[in-house]
Amino acid sequence: MRTRLYIWSLFCCLLAFSSLQAQTQKENPFELLPRVKEKPIEKPAPETAETANPFDLVEPEKKKSSAPAPILPIQKEESDKPFGSNSFLLGIILFGLILMAILVTSLRPFITKCYRAILNENMLNQIYRERETGLFMPYFLLYIMFFIQAGTFLFLILKFNKTSFGTSPLVLLIASILFIALLFFLKHLLLAVVGAIFPISKETKVYSFTIMVYSIILGVALAPANLMIAYAPSELIYLLIGAALLLIVGLYIVRGFRGLLLANNYLRFHIFHFLLYICTVEIVPVLVLYKMITNQLG
């Protein structure tokens, strides 16, 4: 009896052990497994007119054309400087400064005499006599320097106002220099003709030399003015041009008074001829130049 009980107890233990082992193979109660299986990540489909937000302003798709897209030119950023980074401008400014440095260094005594002759009539007569004795070349070289500096000043004014007359910068610069030179050459030629016709040849020669002396001083003053105008900020260029024009007008007025002193003995008897000269030689060229510039500026 006892033996049969042991056999049944062993059989029940084996049966319980086998059922427990089968249950652990199916699922381990101590293993942490996710309850929900992860789905693979799907890439979102591109939005269409049906799935997109109806309140979004979407640009309608353009029809694809077989023609290639036009190549637009690359727009360069404009420089803050009004004259830009122009190597030609740098070249003419350096040329003018080097020429002035050479002439001022080698002809300093003559420039000093011209400066003193502006307000000193005796000094003007002295250097006029020196010029008559043969010292003409130093004053002529300084006079050429004035043509270059005055032509460069006119060129900078035209270039700053974007007035090119349809020509290249080199042609415009040469034309400006030749225009100033031609203007003064015609003035000297007219003085020589007036002196040959009327008995005032000495006075016209002195006045012609006076024009040269005042122009030499003006050429020396315009050299640094051109440098500042070429590389100054745009808001200061008008101020610098105005200051240079005031200097030109001031020297022009002083030279006019010097001409009146030279012609003092003839004003009472030849007032008509004097006024005719003033209007023809002194006023009309300035008005013509002013009219040409203003017409190009609109």
Secondary structure, 3 states (H helix, E strand, C coil): CHHHHHHHHHHHHHHHHHHHHHHHHHCCCCCCCCCCCCCCCCCCCCCCCCCCCCCCCCCCCCCCCCCCCCCCCCCCCCCCCCCCCCHHHHHHHHHHHHHHHHHHHHCHHHHHHHHHCCCCHHHHHHHHHHHHCCCCHHHHHHHHHHHHHHHHHHHHHHHHCCCCCCCCHHHHHHHHHHHHHHHHHHHHHHHHHHHHHCCCHHHHHHHHHHHHHHHHHHHHHHHHHHHHHHHCCHHHHHHHHHHHHHHHHHHHHHHHHHHHHHCCCCCCCCHHHHHHHHHHHHHHHHHHHHHHHHHHHC
